[in-house]
């Protein structure tokens, strides 16, 4: 079979078989990559820990070598376990920028199904057919 499967005269059972064969190969490659990448990432994290400990023990904020510079910074993440209170705070303080600009796909889909006559101004909809494949058991 052509490696790009460009022939339209191929039987659908053959195309389905090849699809799942390719999927299996991709899955195997992905697993191999993730395992090898995980090993390298763990090694890098050990080095980061040693360098952070070095900076802490010497009281330095950064270090420089012939191979590069390393420095420590504070990384902060913010989250809430109380969305109701957070939503109330955002409304009271008028700080909508606390939220990211993205729409909850499932909530909008459900709203539009329940309210087909209410289309929010500025809402864009992109629809396309996609093919879903399920392997036979």
N, CA, C and O atoms as CSV, one atom per row, in Angstrom:
chain,resi,resn,atom,element,x,y,z
A,1,UNK,N,N,0.849,-1.183,0.000
A,1,UNK,CA,C,0.000,0.000,0.000
A,1,UNK,C,C,0.877,1.222,0.000
A,1,UNK,O,O,1.922,1.252,0.650
A,2,UNK,N,N,0.455,2.224,-0.725
A,2,UNK,CA,C,1.136,3.494,-0.773
A,2,UNK,C,C,1.257,4.050,0.639
A,2,UNK,O,O,0.297,3.981,1.407
A,3,UNK,N,N,2.422,4.604,1.000
A,3,UNK,CA,C,2.624,5.069,2.371
A,3,UNK,C,C,1.713,6.243,2.726
A,3,UNK,O,O,1.465,6.495,3.905
A,4,UNK,N,N,1.214,6.959,1.725
A,4,UNK,CA,C,0.319,8.081,2.050
A,4,UNK,C,C,-1.153,7.706,1.897
A,4,UNK,O,O,-2.024,8.546,2.122
A,5,UNK,N,N,-1.443,6.479,1.523
A,5,UNK,CA,C,-2.823,5.971,1.402
A,5,UNK,C,C,-3.673,6.867,0.516
A,5,UNK,O,O,-4.850,7.083,0.804
A,6,UNK,N,N,-3.096,7.387,-0.552
A,6,UNK,CA,C,-3.832,8.344,-1.369
A,6,UNK,C,C,-4.827,7.683,-2.319
A,6,UNK,O,O,-5.685,8.365,-2.880
A,7,UNK,N,N,-4.730,6.381,-2.506
A,7,UNK,CA,C,-5.648,5.697,-3.423
A,7,UNK,C,C,-7.047,5.648,-2.865
A,7,UNK,O,O,-7.248,5.244,-1.720
A,8,UNK,N,N,-8.014,6.054,-3.659
A,8,UNK,CA,C,-9.401,6.040,-3.189
A,8,UNK,C,C,-10.091,4.736,-3.558
A,8,UNK,O,O,-11.238,4.510,-3.172
A,9,UNK,N,N,-9.398,3.870,-4.305
A,9,UNK,CA,C,-10.015,2.618,-4.720
A,9,UNK,C,C,-9.736,1.470,-3.749
A,9,UNK,O,O,-10.085,0.322,-4.027
A,10,UNK,N,N,-9.112,1.774,-2.620
A,10,UNK,CA,C,-8.811,0.731,-1.641
A,10,UNK,C,C,-10.062,0.381,-0.845
A,10,UNK,O,O,-10.857,1.263,-0.521
A,11,UNK,N,N,-10.241,-0.893,-0.530
A,11,UNK,CA,C,-11.422,-1.298,0.239
A,11,UNK,C,C,-11.365,-0.743,1.667
A,11,UNK,O,O,-10.298,-0.622,2.267
A,12,UNK,N,N,-12.532,-0.415,2.177
A,12,UNK,CA,C,-12.586,0.198,3.507
A,12,UNK,C,C,-12.073,-0.742,4.590
A,12,UNK,O,O,-11.535,-0.276,5.594
A,13,UNK,N,N,-12.225,-2.058,4.414
A,13,UNK,CA,C,-11.700,-2.965,5.432
A,13,UNK,C,C,-10.178,-2.907,5.472
A,13,UNK,O,O,-9.584,-2.999,6.546
A,14,UNK,N,N,-9.539,-2.756,4.310
A,14,UNK,CA,C,-8.085,-2.630,4.251
A,14,UNK,C,C,-7.641,-1.309,4.879
A,14,UNK,O,O,-6.673,-1.275,5.639
A,15,UNK,N,N,-8.344,-0.230,4.561
A,15,UNK,CA,C,-8.007,1.070,5.144
A,15,UNK,C,C,-8.149,1.047,6.664
A,15,UNK,O,O,-7.320,1.608,7.380
A,16,UNK,N,N,-9.201,0.396,7.149
A,16,UNK,CA,C,-9.409,0.304,8.593
A,16,UNK,C,C,-8.289,-0.502,9.237
A,16,UNK,O,O,-7.774,-0.121,10.288
A,17,UNK,N,N,-7.913,-1.606,8.616
A,17,UNK,CA,C,-6.832,-2.439,9.129
A,17,UNK,C,C,-5.524,-1.663,9.190
A,17,UNK,O,O,-4.819,-1.705,10.198
A,18,UNK,N,N,-5.204,-0.960,8.119
A,18,UNK,CA,C,-3.968,-0.182,8.074
A,18,UNK,C,C,-4.009,0.939,9.108
A,18,UNK,O,O,-3.004,1.226,9.757
A,19,UNK,N,N,-5.158,1.563,9.257
A,19,UNK,CA,C,-5.303,2.639,10.243
A,19,UNK,C,C,-4.912,2.132,11.626
A,19,UNK,O,O,-4.120,2.775,12.316
A,20,UNK,N,N,-5.461,0.979,12.044
A,20,UNK,CA,C,-5.168,0.466,13.378
A,20,UNK,C,C,-3.739,-0.043,13.501
A,20,UNK,O,O,-3.164,-0.007,14.589
A,21,UNK,N,N,-3.170,-0.508,12.424
A,21,UNK,CA,C,-1.774,-0.910,12.429
A,21,UNK,C,C,-0.878,0.314,12.661
A,21,UNK,O,O,0.057,0.274,13.461
A,22,UNK,N,N,-1.182,1.387,11.950
A,22,UNK,CA,C,-0.429,2.629,12.136
A,22,UNK,C,C,-0.614,3.185,13.546
A,22,UNK,O,O,0.334,3.686,14.149
A,23,UNK,N,N,-1.819,3.096,14.059
A,23,UNK,CA,C,-2.091,3.573,15.412
A,23,UNK,C,C,-1.265,2.801,16.427
A,23,UNK,O,O,-0.706,3.394,17.349
A,24,UNK,N,N,-1.180,1.490,16.269
A,24,UNK,CA,C,-0.400,0.660,17.187
A,24,UNK,C,C,1.078,1.044,17.141
A,24,UNK,O,O,1.738,1.122,18.178
A,25,UNK,N,N,1.592,1.282,15.938
A,25,UNK,CA,C,2.993,1.685,15.789
A,25,UNK,C,C,3.235,3.045,16.446
A,25,UNK,O,O,4.242,3.244,17.127
A,26,UNK,N,N,2.307,3.975,16.237
A,26,UNK,CA,C,2.437,5.299,16.855
A,26,UNK,C,C,2.378,5.206,18.372
A,26,UNK,O,O,3.147,5.871,19.067
A,27,UNK,N,N,1.476,4.387,18.887
A,27,UNK,CA,C,1.363,4.207,20.336
A,27,UNK,C,C,2.664,3.649,20.911
A,27,UNK,O,O,3.123,4.088,21.966
A,28,UNK,N,N,3.255,2.678,20.210
A,28,UNK,CA,C,4.514,2.080,20.676
A,28,UNK,C,C,5.631,3.120,20.666
A,28,UNK,O,O,6.398,3.226,21.623
A,29,UNK,N,N,5.717,3.882,19.586
A,29,UNK,CA,C,6.732,4.942,19.510
A,29,UNK,C,C,6.542,5.974,20.609
A,29,UNK,O,O,7.511,6.442,21.207
A,30,UNK,N,N,5.300,6.323,20.867
A,30,UNK,CA,C,5.002,7.312,21.906
A,30,UNK,C,C,5.431,6.789,23.272
A,30,UNK,O,O,6.031,7.521,24.059
A,31,UNK,N,N,5.121,5.511,23.560
A,31,UNK,CA,C,5.520,4.912,24.841
A,31,UNK,C,C,7.043,4.903,24.976
A,31,UNK,O,O,7.580,5.251,26.028
A,32,UNK,N,N,7.733,4.504,23.905
A,32,UNK,CA,C,9.197,4.475,23.932
A,32,UNK,C,C,9.756,5.868,24.188
A,32,UNK,O,O,10.656,6.042,25.009
A,33,UNK,N,N,9.218,6.860,23.482
A,33,UNK,CA,C,9.685,8.227,23.661
A,33,UNK,C,C,9.439,8.706,25.088
A,33,UNK,O,O,10.331,9.271,25.721
A,34,UNK,N,N,8.221,8.476,25.597
A,34,UNK,CA,C,7.872,8.946,26.933
A,34,UNK,C,C,8.748,8.295,27.993
A,34,UNK,O,O,9.128,8.947,28.965
A,35,UNK,N,N,9.076,7.007,27.818
A,35,UNK,CA,C,9.956,6.331,28.774
A,35,UNK,C,C,11.357,6.932,28.727
A,35,UNK,O,O,11.931,7.253,29.767
A,36,UNK,N,N,11.906,7.086,27.524
A,36,UNK,CA,C,13.253,7.639,27.384
A,36,UNK,C,C,13.288,9.097,27.852
A,36,UNK,O,O,14.227,9.516,28.528
A,37,UNK,N,N,12.268,9.856,27.491
A,37,UNK,CA,C,12.203,11.259,27.911
A,37,UNK,C,C,12.061,11.359,29.425
A,37,UNK,O,O,12.636,12.254,30.044
A,38,UNK,N,N,11.302,10.451,30.021
A,38,UNK,CA,C,11.136,10.446,31.472
A,38,UNK,C,C,12.455,10.230,32.195
A,38,UNK,O,O,12.723,10.865,33.214
A,39,UNK,N,N,13.283,9.326,31.663
A,39,UNK,CA,C,14.600,9.072,32.257
A,39,UNK,C,C,15.430,10.356,32.222
A,39,UNK,O,O,16.034,10.740,33.224
A,40,UNK,N,N,15.455,11.017,31.059
A,40,UNK,CA,C,16.230,12.252,30.928
A,40,UNK,C,C,15.679,13.362,31.819
A,40,UNK,O,O,16.445,14.117,32.419
A,41,UNK,N,N,14.368,13.462,31.903
A,41,UNK,CA,C,13.743,14.490,32.734
A,41,UNK,C,C,14.083,14.270,34.210
A,41,UNK,O,O,14.367,15.229,34.927
A,42,UNK,N,N,14.057,13.021,34.665
A,42,UNK,CA,C,14.406,12.736,36.063
A,42,UNK,C,C,15.862,13.111,36.344
A,42,UNK,O,O,16.171,13.630,37.417
A,43,UNK,N,N,16.748,12.856,35.397
A,43,UNK,CA,C,18.157,13.230,35.566
A,43,UNK,C,C,18.298,14.751,35.654
A,43,UNK,O,O,19.037,15.261,36.496
A,44,UNK,N,N,17.582,15.475,34.777
A,44,UNK,CA,C,17.626,16.932,34.822
A,44,UNK,C,C,17.085,17.452,36.147
A,44,UNK,O,O,17.637,18.395,36.715
A,45,UNK,N,N,16.011,16.848,36.642
A,45,UNK,CA,C,15.429,17.297,37.906
A,45,UNK,C,C,16.378,17.075,39.073
A,45,UNK,O,O,16.412,17.886,39.999
A,46,UNK,N,N,17.157,15.984,39.049
A,46,UNK,CA,C,18.157,15.758,40.090
A,46,UNK,C,C,19.216,16.852,40.047
A,46,UNK,O,O,19.635,17.362,41.087
A,47,UNK,N,N,19.644,17.208,38.846
A,47,UNK,CA,C,20.643,18.270,38.699
A,47,UNK,C,C,20.067,19.597,39.177
A,47,UNK,O,O,20.757,20.352,39.862
A,48,UNK,N,N,18.819,19.896,38.834
A,48,UNK,CA,C,18.179,21.125,39.301
A,48,UNK,C,C,18.154,21.190,40.823
A,48,UNK,O,O,18.412,22.236,41.418
A,49,UNK,N,N,17.838,20.055,41.443
A,49,UNK,CA,C,17.783,20.006,42.906
A,49,UNK,C,C,19.153,20.303,43.512
A,49,UNK,O,O,19.258,21.064,44.473
A,50,UNK,N,N,20.200,19.704,42.951
A,50,UNK,CA,C,21.554,19.943,43.448
A,50,UNK,C,C,21.926,21.420,43.276
A,50,UNK,O,O,22.490,22.028,44.185
A,51,UNK,N,N,21.614,21.989,42.121
A,51,UNK,CA,C,21.954,23.394,41.882
A,51,UNK,C,C,21.144,24.335,42.780
A,51,UNK,O,O,21.679,25.326,43.277
A,52,UNK,N,N,19.861,24.029,42.990
A,52,UNK,CA,C,19.053,24.843,43.913
A,52,UNK,C,C,19.616,24.754,45.332
A,52,UNK,O,O,19.702,25.761,46.034
A,53,UNK,N,N,19.999,23.550,45.749
A,53,UNK,CA,C,20.600,23.378,47.077
A,53,UNK,C,C,21.906,24.162,47.180
A,53,UNK,O,O,22.198,24.764,48.213
A,54,UNK,N,N,22.687,24.151,46.105
A,54,UNK,CA,C,23.947,24.904,46.077
A,54,UNK,C,C,23.671,26.395,46.274
A,54,UNK,O,O,24.329,27.053,47.081
A,55,UNK,N,N,22.695,26.923,45.532
A,55,UNK,CA,C,22.378,28.346,45.657
A,55,UNK,C,C,21.887,28.673,47.066
A,55,UNK,O,O,22.251,29.702,47.634
A,56,UNK,N,N,21.077,27.807,47.611
A,56,UNK,CA,C,20.537,28.039,48.961
A,56,UNK,C,C,21.655,28.011,50.005
A,56,UNK,O,O,21.729,28.892,50.862
A,57,UNK,N,N,22.519,27.003,49.932
A,57,UNK,CA,C,23.572,26.854,50.946
A,57,UNK,C,C,24.628,27.951,50.856
A,57,UNK,O,O,25.246,28.302,51.862
A,58,UNK,N,N,24.838,28.489,49.664
A,58,UNK,CA,C,25.843,29.555,49.508
A,58,UNK,C,C,25.221,30.948,49.594
A,58,UNK,O,O,25.935,31.951,49.602
A,59,UNK,N,N,23.884,31.008,49.660
A,59,UNK,CA,C,23.215,32.303,49.760
A,59,UNK,C,C,23.199,33.080,48.456
A,59,UNK,O,O,22.932,34.282,48.447
A,60,UNK,N,N,23.478,32.411,47.375
A,60,UNK,CA,C,23.507,33.082,46.076
A,60,UNK,C,C,22.134,33.031,45.421
A,60,UNK,O,O,21.323,32.151,45.710
A,61,UNK,N,N,21.891,33.986,44.538
A,61,UNK,CA,C,20.657,33.977,43.754
A,61,UNK,C,C,20.901,33.361,42.377
A,61,UNK,O,O,19.960,32.919,41.717
A,62,UNK,N,N,22.168,33.332,41.941
A,62,UNK,CA,C,22.486,32.768,40.633
A,62,UNK,C,C,23.919,32.272,40.619
A,62,UNK,O,O,24.712,32.561,41.515
A,63,UNK,N,N,24.224,31.522,39.584
A,63,UNK,CA,C,25.573,31.030,39.373
A,63,UNK,C,C,25.880,31.042,37.886
A,63,UNK,O,O,24.988,30.897,37.050
A,64,UNK,N,N,27.144,31.218,37.573
A,64,UNK,CA,C,27.523,31.279,36.162
A,64,UNK,C,C,28.699,30.338,35.928
A,64,UNK,O,O,29.650,30.290,36.708
A,65,UNK,N,N,28.604,29.590,34.828
A,65,UNK,CA,C,29.698,28.702,34.437
A,65,UNK,C,C,30.022,28.985,32.974
A,65,UNK,O,O,29.362,29.793,32.321
A,66,UNK,N,N,31.029,28.318,32.483
A,66,UNK,CA,C,31.362,28.450,31.062
A,66,UNK,C,C,30.256,27.893,30.175
A,66,UNK,O,O,30.186,28.218,28.990
A,67,UNK,N,N,29.383,27.044,30.749
A,67,UNK,CA,C,28.340,26.382,29.972
A,67,UNK,C,C,26.988,27.075,30.062
A,67,UNK,O,O,26.077,26.776,29.290
A,68,UNK,N,N,26.861,27.990,30.997
A,68,UNK,CA,C,25.595,28.692,31.128
A,68,UNK,C,C,25.381,29.230,32.531
A,68,UNK,O,O,26.184,28.999,33.435
A,69,UNK,N,N,24.293,29.945,32.690
A,69,UNK,CA,C,23.939,30.565,33.957
A,69,UNK,C,C,22.726,29.865,34.540
A,69,UNK,O,O,21.816,29.476,33.808
A,70,UNK,N,N,22.710,29.706,35.846
A,70,UNK,CA,C,21.549,29.157,36.526
A,70,UNK,C,C,21.168,30.106,37.657
A,70,UNK,O,O,22.028,30.703,38.305
A,71,UNK,N,N,19.889,30.230,37.874
A,71,UNK,CA,C,19.417,31.140,38.916
A,71,UNK,C,C,18.107,30.619,39.469
A,71,UNK,O,O,17.413,29.822,38.837
A,72,UNK,N,N,17.787,31.085,40.656
A,72,UNK,CA,C,16.539,30.628,41.255
A,72,UNK,C,C,15.537,31.777,41.283
A,72,UNK,O,O,15.882,32.933,41.524
A,73,UNK,N,N,14.316,31.421,41.032
A,73,UNK,CA,C,13.221,32.373,41.073
A,73,UNK,C,C,12.076,31.733,41.847
A,73,UNK,O,O,12.073,30.525,42.084
A,74,UNK,N,N,11.119,32.541,42.231
A,74,UNK,CA,C,9.940,32.038,42.918
A,74,UNK,C,C,8.840,31.858,41.882
A,74,UNK,O,O,8.489,32.791,41.160
A,75,UNK,N,N,8.310,30.659,41.820
A,75,UNK,CA,C,7.203,30.369,40.915
A,75,UNK,C,C,5.950,30.240,41.772
A,75,UNK,O,O,5.911,29.455,42.719
A,76,UNK,N,N,4.941,31.011,41.434
A,76,UNK,CA,C,3.700,30.963,42.186
A,76,UNK,C,C,2.556,30.545,41.275
A,76,UNK,O,O,2.498,30.919,40.104
A,77,UNK,N,N,1.656,29.767,41.839
A,77,UNK,CA,C,0.433,29.369,41.145
A,77,UNK,C,C,-0.727,29.743,42.041
A,77,UNK,O,O,-0.626,29.684,43.266
A,78,UNK,N,N,-1.817,30.125,41.429
A,78,UNK,CA,C,-2.997,30.509,42.182
A,78,UNK,C,C,-4.169,29.641,41.751
A,78,UNK,O,O,-4.315,29.344,40.566
A,79,UNK,N,N,-4.996,29.234,42.686
A,79,UNK,CA,C,-6.182,28.444,42.391
A,79,UNK,C,C,-7.178,28.636,43.517
A,79,UNK,O,O,-6.869,29.246,44.541
A,80,UNK,N,N,-8.365,28.116,43.319
A,80,UNK,CA,C,-9.383,28.204,44.347
A,80,UNK,C,C,-10.068,26.858,44.526
A,80,UNK,O,O,-10.207,26.074,43.588
A,81,UNK,N,N,-10.483,26.620,45.739
A,81,UNK,CA,C,-11.308,25.456,46.028
A,81,UNK,C,C,-12.751,25.882,46.262
A,81,UNK,O,O,-13.628,25.051,46.493
A,82,UNK,N,N,-12.982,27.190,46.198
A,82,UNK,CA,C,-14.306,27.743,46.468
A,82,UNK,C,C,-14.690,28.669,45.313
A,82,UNK,O,O,-14.528,29.886,45.401
A,83,UNK,N,N,-15.199,28.081,44.236
A,83,UNK,CA,C,-15.519,28.846,43.033
A,83,UNK,C,C,-16.651,29.838,43.273
A,83,UNK,O,O,-16.664,30.919,42.684
A,84,UNK,N,N,-17.583,29.486,44.115
A,84,UNK,CA,C,-18.697,30.399,44.393
A,84,UNK,C,C,-18.185,31.691,45.029
A,84,UNK,O,O,-18.575,32.783,44.614
A,85,UNK,N,N,-17.328,31.576,46.017
A,85,UNK,CA,C,-16.767,32.766,46.661
A,85,UNK,C,C,-15.868,33.543,45.703
A,85,UNK,O,O,-15.880,34.774,45.690
A,86,UNK,N,N,-15.093,32.820,44.908
A,86,UNK,CA,C,-14.209,33.491,43.949
A,86,UNK,C,C,-15.023,34.256,42.922
A,86,UNK,O,O,-14.688,35.392,42.588
A,87,UNK,N,N,-16.081,33.651,42.420
A,87,UNK,CA,C,-16.936,34.318,41.439
A,87,UNK,C,C,-17.552,35.577,42.055
A,87,UNK,O,O,-17.605,36.626,41.411
A,88,UNK,N,N,-18.005,35.473,43.267
A,88,UNK,CA,C,-18.586,36.630,43.978
A,88,UNK,C,C,-17.537,37.733,44.128
A,88,UNK,O,O,-17.836,38.905,43.904
A,89,UNK,N,N,-16.316,37.365,44.505
A,89,UNK,CA,C,-15.234,38.334,44.658
A,89,UNK,C,C,-14.932,39.037,43.340
A,89,UNK,O,O,-14.778,40.257,43.298
A,90,UNK,N,N,-14.850,38.264,42.273
A,90,UNK,CA,C,-14.552,38.830,40.947
A,90,UNK,C,C,-15.622,39.842,40.544
A,90,UNK,O,O,-15.304,40.901,40.004
A,91,UNK,N,N,-16.876,39.522,40.804
A,91,UNK,CA,C,-17.966,40.452,40.484
A,91,UNK,C,C,-17.914,41.690,41.367
A,91,UNK,O,O,-18.058,42.808,40.873
A,92,UNK,N,N,-17.708,41.503,42.674
A,92,UNK,CA,C,-17.668,42.640,43.602
A,92,UNK,C,C,-16.504,43.579,43.313
A,92,UNK,O,O,-16.664,44.799,43.343
A,93,UNK,N,N,-15.350,43.019,43.038
A,93,UNK,CA,C,-14.142,43.827,42.814
A,93,UNK,C,C,-13.954,44.230,41.355
A,93,UNK,O,O,-13.022,44.960,41.018
A,94,UNK,N,N,-14.832,43.756,40.511
A,94,UNK,CA,C,-14.781,44.055,39.075
A,94,UNK,C,C,-13.401,43.732,38.488
A,94,UNK,O,O,-12.743,44.573,37.877
A,95,UNK,N,N,-12.998,42.479,38.701
A,95,UNK,CA,C,-11.709,42.016,38.188
A,95,UNK,C,C,-11.899,40.775,37.308
A,95,UNK,O,O,-11.408,39.696,37.638
A,96,UNK,N,N,-12.618,40.935,36.183
A,96,UNK,CA,C,-12.841,39.772,35.313
A,96,UNK,C,C,-11.545,39.215,34.734
A,96,UNK,O,O,-11.523,38.084,34.247
A,97,UNK,N,N,-10.463,39.998,34.783
A,97,UNK,CA,C,-9.186,39.519,34.267
A,97,UNK,C,C,-8.618,38.373,35.106
A,97,UNK,O,O,-7.622,37.757,34.725
A,98,UNK,N,N,-9.251,38.087,36.249
A,98,UNK,CA,C,-8.854,36.920,37.034
A,98,UNK,C,C,-9.139,35.632,36.267
A,98,UNK,O,O,-8.534,34.595,36.540
A,99,UNK,N,N,-10.041,35.697,35.329
A,99,UNK,CA,C,-10.404,34.516,34.557
A,99,UNK,C,C,-9.710,34.550,33.208
A,99,UNK,O,O,-9.428,35.621,32.670
A,100,UNK,N,N,-9.437,33.372,32.665
A,100,UNK,CA,C,-8.852,33.287,31.331
A,100,UNK,C,C,-9.950,33.452,30.290
A,100,UNK,O,O,-11.114,33.129,30.529
A,101,UNK,N,N,-9.557,33.954,29.150
A,101,UNK,CA,C,-10.513,34.168,28.066
A,101,UNK,C,C,-10.664,32.902,27.244
A,101,UNK,O,O,-10.014,32.721,26.215
A,102,UNK,N,N,-11.528,32.042,27.721
A,102,UNK,CA,C,-11.881,30.855,26.952
A,102,UNK,C,C,-13.269,30.419,27.395
A,102,UNK,O,O,-13.711,30.724,28.502
A,103,UNK,N,N,-13.923,29.722,26.535
A,103,UNK,CA,C,-15.292,29.304,26.794
A,103,UNK,C,C,-15.332,27.819,27.124
A,103,UNK,O,O,-14.580,27.022,26.562
A,104,UNK,N,N,-16.210,27.464,28.034
A,104,UNK,CA,C,-16.400,26.055,28.390
A,104,UNK,C,C,-17.252,25.417,27.307
A,104,UNK,O,O,-18.452,25.677,27.218
A,105,UNK,N,N,-16.631,24.580,26.484
A,105,UNK,CA,C,-17.285,24.017,25.303
A,105,UNK,C,C,-18.554,23.238,25.653
A,105,UNK,O,O,-19.588,23.418,25.011
A,106,UNK,N,N,-18.479,22.381,26.656
A,106,UNK,CA,C,-19.635,21.564,27.027
A,106,UNK,C,C,-20.795,22.393,27.550
A,106,UNK,O,O,-21.953,22.117,27.235
A,107,UNK,N,N,-20.485,23.418,28.355
A,107,UNK,CA,C,-21.545,24.260,28.918
A,107,UNK,C,C,-22.257,25.052,27.827
A,107,UNK,O,O,-23.481,25.178,27.848
A,108,UNK,N,N,-21.500,25.581,26.880
A,108,UNK,CA,C,-22.119,26.344,25.789
A,108,UNK,C,C,-22.959,25.422,24.913
A,108,UNK,O,O,-24.076,25.775,24.534
A,109,UNK,N,N,-22.434,24.250,24.589
A,109,UNK,CA,C,-23.184,23.295,23.768
A,109,UNK,C,C,-24.513,22.961,24.432
A,109,UNK,O,O,-25.557,22.960,23.779
A,110,UNK,N,N,-24.471,22.679,25.725
A,110,UNK,CA,C,-25.692,22.341,26.455
A,110,UNK,C,C,-26.660,23.525,26.489
A,110,UNK,O,O,-27.864,23.345,26.306
A,111,UNK,N,N,-26.140,24.736,26.724
A,111,UNK,CA,C,-26.986,25.936,26.761
A,111,UNK,C,C,-27.686,26.133,25.426
A,111,UNK,O,O,-28.888,26.396,25.387
A,112,UNK,N,N,-26.939,26.007,24.327
A,112,UNK,CA,C,-27.524,26.206,23.003
A,112,UNK,C,C,-28.539,25.123,22.664
A,112,UNK,O,O,-29.526,25.394,21.981
A,113,UNK,N,N,-28.311,23.904,23.130
A,113,UNK,CA,C,-29.294,22.838,22.913
A,113,UNK,C,C,-30.566,23.115,23.693
A,113,UNK,O,O,-31.669,22.851,23.215
A,114,UNK,N,N,-30.405,23.649,24.902
A,114,UNK,CA,C,-31.568,23.959,25.745
A,114,UNK,C,C,-32.255,25.258,25.341
A,114,UNK,O,O,-33.445,25.444,25.596
A,115,UNK,N,N,-31.500,26.156,24.709
A,115,UNK,CA,C,-32.022,27.480,24.341
A,115,UNK,C,C,-31.656,27.809,22.899
A,115,UNK,O,O,-30.847,28.708,22.668
A,116,UNK,N,N,-32.222,27.112,21.929
A,116,UNK,CA,C,-31.816,27.326,20.536
A,116,UNK,C,C,-32.127,28.727,20.011
A,116,UNK,O,O,-31.574,29.136,18.990
A,117,UNK,N,N,-32.989,29.457,20.680
A,117,UNK,CA,C,-33.347,30.804,20.237
A,117,UNK,C,C,-32.450,31.875,20.859
A,117,UNK,O,O,-32.613,33.052,20.540
A,118,UNK,N,N,-31.524,31.515,21.722
A,118,UNK,CA,C,-30.655,32.477,22.404
A,118,UNK,C,C,-29.206,32.245,21.990
A,118,UNK,O,O,-28.510,31.405,22.561
A,119,UNK,N,N,-28.769,32.994,21.001
A,119,UNK,CA,C,-27.389,32.900,20.540
A,119,UNK,C,C,-26.627,34.114,21.062
A,119,UNK,O,O,-26.927,35.242,20.670
A,120,UNK,N,N,-25.643,33.903,21.942
A,120,UNK,CA,C,-24.906,35.049,22.484
A,120,UNK,C,C,-24.204,35.840,21.386
A,120,UNK,O,O,-23.605,35.265,20.477
A,121,UNK,N,N,-24.285,37.162,21.482
A,121,UNK,CA,C,-23.619,38.036,20.517
A,121,UNK,C,C,-22.109,37.796,20.605
A,121,UNK,O,O,-21.546,37.724,21.697
A,122,UNK,N,N,-21.476,37.676,19.467
A,122,UNK,CA,C,-20.034,37.485,19.422
A,122,UNK,C,C,-19.585,36.037,19.480
A,122,UNK,O,O,-18.392,35.748,19.391
A,123,UNK,N,N,-20.547,35.117,19.632
A,123,UNK,CA,C,-20.182,33.705,19.679
A,123,UNK,C,C,-19.951,33.189,18.267
A,123,UNK,O,O,-20.792,33.370,17.386
A,124,UNK,N,N,-18.830,32.559,18.060
A,124,UNK,CA,C,-18.514,31.933,16.783
A,124,UNK,C,C,-18.627,30.426,16.949
A,124,UNK,O,O,-18.293,29.879,18.000
A,125,UNK,N,N,-19.097,29.769,15.911
A,125,UNK,CA,C,-19.234,28.319,15.939
A,125,UNK,C,C,-18.541,27.758,14.712
A,125,UNK,O,O,-18.770,28.208,13.589
A,126,UNK,N,N,-17.696,26.776,14.942
A,126,UNK,CA,C,-17.012,26.098,13.847
A,126,UNK,C,C,-17.388,24.628,13.929
A,126,UNK,O,O,-17.120,23.972,14.935
A,127,UNK,N,N,-17.996,24.116,12.896
A,127,UNK,CA,C,-18.401,22.716,12.865
A,127,UNK,C,C,-17.692,22.003,11.732
A,127,UNK,O,O,-17.501,22.559,10.651
A,128,UNK,N,N,-17.309,20.778,11.991
A,128,UNK,CA,C,-16.691,19.963,10.953
A,128,UNK,C,C,-16.978,18.507,11.245
A,128,UNK,O,O,-17.164,18.122,12.400
A,129,UNK,N,N,-17.013,17.712,10.219
A,129,UNK,CA,C,-17.141,16.281,10.392
A,129,UNK,C,C,-15.773,15.720,10.742
A,129,UNK,O,O,-14.769,16.079,10.127
A,130,UNK,N,N,-15.738,14.844,11.726
A,130,UNK,CA,C,-14.509,14.147,12.077
A,130,UNK,C,C,-14.818,12.657,12.053
A,130,UNK,O,O,-15.962,12.242,12.242
A,131,UNK,N,N,-13.808,11.883,11.824
A,131,UNK,CA,C,-13.961,10.440,11.788
A,131,UNK,C,C,-13.498,9.861,13.108
A,131,UNK,O,O,-12.386,10.144,13.554
A,132,UNK,N,N,-14.330,9.061,13.733
A,132,UNK,CA,C,-13.964,8.372,14.956
A,132,UNK,C,C,-13.788,6.900,14.627
A,132,UNK,O,O,-14.632,6.295,13.966
A,133,UNK,N,N,-12.692,6.333,15.090
A,133,UNK,CA,C,-12.389,4.942,14.809
A,133,UNK,C,C,-12.427,4.172,16.125
A,133,UNK,O,O,-11.897,4.626,17.140
A,134,UNK,N,N,-13.056,3.009,16.094
A,134,UNK,CA,C,-13.088,2.140,17.257
A,134,UNK,C,C,-12.689,0.745,16.807
A,134,UNK,O,O,-13.258,0.197,15.863
A,135,UNK,N,N,-11.717,0.185,17.484
A,135,UNK,CA,C,-11.211,-1.126,17.094
A,135,UNK,C,C,-12.201,-2.222,17.469
A,135,UNK,O,O,-12.797,-2.189,18.545
A,136,UNK,N,N,-12.371,-3.182,16.581
A,136,UNK,CA,C,-13.262,-4.315,16.842
A,136,UNK,C,C,-12.706,-5.152,17.979
A,136,UNK,O,O,-11.492,-5.245,18.158
A,137,UNK,N,N,-13.603,-5.762,18.747
A,137,UNK,CA,C,-13.155,-6.587,19.881
A,137,UNK,C,C,-13.090,-8.040,19.516
A,137,UNK,O,O,-12.732,-8.871,20.351
